[in-house]
Every structure is written in C-alpha cells, then in structure tokens.
Amino acid sequence: MYTIKKFLKNMVSTNSSFKEKREQMVKTQLIARDIVDEEVLHAMAKVPRHEFLPADLWSRAYDDMPLPIDDMQTISQPYIVAYMIQALSIKKGDRILEVGTGSGYQTALLAEIHEKVYTVEIRTQLAHKALKKLNELGYGDRVKLHIADGSIGYEEEAPFDGIIVAAATFDIPEPLIKQLAEKGKIIIPIGGADVQTLVRATKVNGKLIEEELFQCMFVPLVRQKFENN
C-alpha cells in the first residue's frame, strides 16, 4: 500500500536529488567557467530550475543546455543566465527590469538576489503561469509582472539601474535606452535568427557605450502592442 509516509519519503529523496544536481551544475557549469559572483552562485544553487519546466523534462533540468517551455519559447542554458546576471553587476537597492519573463526562472534568480524585480512578458498565458509558479516558490512579493510588449519597457517604474533582455533583437529598443538610468547597464542579445551577439551597454552622459561579449542564441523579441493568446 502506497502510504503518506512513503510519499513524503519519496518527496524528500527527489528534492535531495535535485539539490545535488544543482550543486553539481554550479560546480561544473558555472564555477568551472567564469562565474565568480557569490550571490549569483548562491541563487543558482537554490532556485529549483526543474520547477519551471514541464514534468517530462525534469530529468534534464540541470543539463548544460536550453530547454523548451510553453508557447514555443525556451528556458535559457544555466550558464548563460548566470553570466547575464553577473554581467549586470547588480547592487543592493538597484532597480532591475527583466524583458521576457518566460518561464519565470531567471525572474526567480533575480528575486533571490534582489528585494524587487520588474519583469515584462507579452504572452498572457505564459505570464500568468510564471507568476503562479513564482508565488508558489515564495518569490511573488518580490516580483512585479507587467503583461505588455517588452520592447517598450516598463515606463511607469523607470528608471532602471539594470535591464536584462532574454530575447534577441536587431537593435536596442529606444524606450529601453530612455528608461535606463545614467551609468546603468543593459544586457541584450543583438542579431537575427542565425547569428547573435550578447551585448552589454552602459549609459554614459545619455549615450550607450557598447561592449560585445560572445555569440549566443535566443528566441526573437516579439514587438507587438499586446497579445491575448
């Protein structure tokens, strides 16, 4: 007979297994490369990436690769997520905007580091699902989610000290530049479907100074006023 006691024992075993996989991910995929920010490493070791994936992908949740989620979107490779957050050089009290909430995984990582995270997602169902999961995991009170076209940012909450864009575009949208605070940084993939470059841009005297980091691959940034499906 499958008792409650056995169920709880299996749950503890499963959670322990995922914890070990996260720790291994941090050691082999992050520390072994160039992720040195202790807050980023702590967040990556704590936030359960599998919770943001379909159950049939849980066994691959901590692999060194992007994975599919709903609406033909993806959850980014752990290293890329960690690198982008580290590259923002987030400080306590900074105002952070995430463009492309997606599954909510990166949002949770940012919320683990920050007291408040502003995030924009154009896909209504994806946004609601992400917010539900963030609430379940205890991050809901740290996240303010706005359902809208991410390319126009979140003007009501601007300016932002850091903007992290989880989708590719051919240029940095002008509204995001305007909403970036002086000396603030934006991390964004620039390019088309075939070739993209991760760019970090710092706002100095109202203009962006861009730095190319490395080639990457993201889904395209959807530019619409609103999407109801």
C-alpha positions as MATLAB code, in Angstrom:
seq = 'MYTIKKFLKNMVSTNSSFKEKREQMVKTQLIARDIVDEEVLHAMAKVPRHEFLPADLWSRAYDDMPLPIDDMQTISQPYIVAYMIQALSIKKGDRILEVGTGSGYQTALLAEIHEKVYTVEIRTQLAHKALKKLNELGYGDRVKLHIADGSIGYEEEAPFDGIIVAAATFDIPEPLIKQLAEKGKIIIPIGGADVQTLVRATKVNGKLIEEELFQCMFVPLVRQKFENN';
ca = [
       0.000    0.000    0.000;
       1.338    3.417   -1.000;
       1.105    5.393    2.253;
       1.531    9.085    3.000;
       4.761    8.177    4.786;
       6.159    6.581    1.618;
       5.011    9.551   -0.446;
       6.811   12.008    1.848;
       9.915    9.831    1.849;
       9.954    9.839   -1.961;
       9.474   13.618   -1.993;
      12.465   14.095    0.328;
      14.539   11.765   -1.857;
      13.523   13.629   -5.039;
      14.245   17.059   -3.549;
      17.615   15.839   -2.288;
      18.446   14.523   -5.745;
      17.604   17.857   -7.380;
      19.634   19.723   -4.751;
      22.640   17.557   -5.565;
      22.131   18.176   -9.281;
      22.001   21.923   -8.695;
      25.195   21.807   -6.669;
      26.861   19.795   -9.420;
      25.597   22.271  -12.012;
      27.113   25.149  -10.057;
      30.472   23.401   -9.728;
      30.859   22.062  -13.266;
      28.973   24.592  -15.393;
      29.478   27.853  -13.510;
      32.468   27.877  -11.148;
      34.496   25.823  -13.626;
      33.953   28.593  -16.158;
      33.954   32.238  -15.150;
      31.033   32.726  -12.783;
      32.513   34.115   -9.570;
      29.763   36.320   -8.137;
      28.817   34.674   -4.836;
      25.234   35.950   -4.869;
      24.709   34.566   -8.367;
      26.203   31.208   -7.401;
      24.041   31.058   -4.267;
      20.904   31.819   -6.263;
      21.735   29.241   -8.922;
      22.296   26.617   -6.212;
      18.999   27.434   -4.521;
      16.366   28.136   -7.204;
      14.780   24.872   -8.483;
      15.100   25.101  -12.276;
      13.050   21.923  -12.723;
      10.000   23.643  -11.222;
       9.883   25.958  -14.244;
       9.874   23.089  -16.757;
       7.289   20.528  -17.883;
       7.482   17.433  -15.672;
       8.709   15.249  -18.546;
      11.863   17.407  -18.736;
      12.726   17.350  -15.033;
      15.416   14.723  -15.549;
      17.222   17.169  -17.884;
      16.564   20.292  -15.814;
      20.186   20.782  -14.740;
      21.829   19.875  -18.020;
      24.075   22.432  -19.720;
      21.538   23.444  -22.354;
      18.387   25.469  -23.063;
      15.104   23.555  -22.879;
      11.634   24.112  -24.378;
       8.714   25.546  -22.423;
       5.229   26.667  -23.480;
       4.387   28.854  -26.497;
       7.453   27.669  -28.459;
       9.742   29.502  -26.017;
      12.803   28.238  -24.166;
      14.386   28.377  -20.739;
      17.966   29.503  -21.267;
      21.099   27.467  -20.587;
      22.050   27.860  -16.872;
      25.479   29.280  -17.693;
      24.020   31.992  -19.955;
      21.506   33.033  -17.278;
      24.216   33.194  -14.609;
      26.580   35.075  -16.931;
      23.988   37.701  -17.849;
      23.038   38.353  -14.228;
      26.682   38.560  -13.197;
      27.444   40.910  -16.103;
      24.814   43.352  -14.854;
      26.862   43.866  -11.661;
      23.699   44.143   -9.578;
      23.985   46.071   -6.322;
      21.621   46.189   -3.362;
      18.930   48.781   -3.983;
      19.313   48.759   -7.775;
      16.136   48.804   -9.837;
      16.126   45.873  -12.251;
      13.956   45.298  -15.319;
      13.703   41.914  -16.996;
      12.342   41.870  -20.542;
      10.895   38.441  -21.302;
       9.665   36.734  -18.138;
       9.264   33.420  -19.959;
       9.097   30.529  -17.506;
       9.954   32.806  -14.576;
      13.233   31.008  -13.790;
      15.508   33.991  -14.386;
      12.970   36.167  -12.556;
      13.283   33.912   -9.509;
      17.076   34.119   -9.631;
      16.928   37.916   -9.774;
      14.394   37.931   -6.918;
      16.690   35.702   -4.860;
      19.314   38.454   -5.112;
      17.015   41.491   -5.100;
      14.164   42.791   -2.993;
      12.193   43.908   -6.056;
      12.268   42.800   -9.690;
      10.225   44.325  -12.502;
       9.513   41.991  -15.397;
       7.609   42.248  -18.678;
       6.108   39.403  -20.703;
       3.986   39.759  -23.839;
       2.408   36.283  -23.760;
      -0.510   36.383  -21.357;
      -0.754   32.678  -20.545;
       2.990   32.367  -20.105;
       2.991   35.383  -17.787;
       0.197   34.006  -15.609;
       1.856   30.597  -15.395;
       5.197   32.147  -14.447;
       3.615   34.339  -11.776;
       1.740   31.370  -10.319;
       4.992   29.425  -10.021;
       6.829   32.420   -8.543;
       4.085   32.745   -5.932;
       4.256   29.032   -5.135;
       8.005   29.272   -4.545;
       7.727   32.374   -2.379;
       9.036   34.995   -4.799;
       5.726   36.637   -5.683;
       6.055   39.531   -3.232;
       9.396   40.480   -4.784;
       8.173   40.475   -8.377;
       6.026   42.990  -10.236;
       4.975   41.478  -13.558;
       3.627   43.590  -16.415;
       1.936   41.959  -19.425;
       2.974   44.058  -22.403;
       5.349   44.458  -25.324;
       8.799   44.169  -23.764;
      10.389   46.409  -26.377;
       8.597   49.406  -24.831;
       9.864   48.514  -21.368;
       8.036   49.475  -18.189;
       7.899   53.265  -18.225;
       5.808   53.603  -15.055;
       8.602   52.060  -12.964;
      11.607   53.617  -14.731;
      14.433   54.489  -14.445;
      16.256   51.170  -14.056;
      19.841   50.598  -12.996;
      19.947   47.326  -14.904;
      17.940   45.850  -17.777;
      18.286   42.222  -18.799;
      16.682   41.190  -22.105;
      16.027   37.493  -22.648;
      15.192   37.690  -26.359;
      17.086   38.757  -29.470;
      16.562   41.945  -31.435;
      18.398   43.723  -34.275;
      18.936   46.822  -32.153;
      18.420   48.089  -28.623;
      14.846   49.455  -28.438;
      14.805   53.200  -27.873;
      12.322   53.025  -24.935;
      14.735   50.752  -23.052;
      17.565   53.221  -23.617;
      15.417   56.050  -22.267;
      14.372   54.004  -19.232;
      17.955   53.083  -18.354;
      19.406   55.238  -15.579;
      22.671   57.107  -16.026;
      25.569   54.636  -15.522;
      23.018   51.824  -15.762;
      23.709   48.671  -17.790;
      21.640   46.693  -20.267;
      22.421   43.104  -21.306;
      20.806   42.112  -24.600;
      21.297   39.652  -27.497;
      21.689   41.550  -30.779;
      21.207   39.908  -34.194;
      18.944   37.761  -36.332;
      17.934   34.118  -36.249;
      21.339   32.839  -37.408;
      23.908   34.997  -35.637;
      23.513   36.879  -32.369;
      25.968   38.641  -30.090;
      25.410   39.218  -26.405;
      25.990   42.910  -25.797;
      26.474   44.854  -22.574;
      25.840   48.562  -22.910;
      26.457   51.215  -20.251;
      24.708   54.576  -20.320;
      27.201   57.435  -20.043;
      26.085   61.059  -20.485;
      22.848   59.835  -22.005;
      24.525   57.636  -24.640;
      25.283   53.934  -24.730;
      28.805   52.551  -24.732;
      28.516   49.003  -26.100;
      30.708   46.001  -25.405;
      30.376   42.749  -27.333;
      30.633   39.713  -25.046;
      30.160   36.500  -27.075;
      27.909   34.822  -29.614;
      24.665   33.367  -28.349;
      21.257   32.101  -29.468;
      17.912   33.402  -28.159;
      14.340   33.387  -29.385;
      13.385   36.672  -31.103;
      11.909   39.579  -29.178;
       8.238   39.909  -30.105;
       7.268   43.506  -30.794;
       3.531   43.952  -30.564;
       1.251   46.154  -28.527;
      -0.407   43.231  -26.783;
      -1.032   39.559  -27.280;
      -4.084   37.802  -25.877;
      -3.372   34.219  -26.945;
];
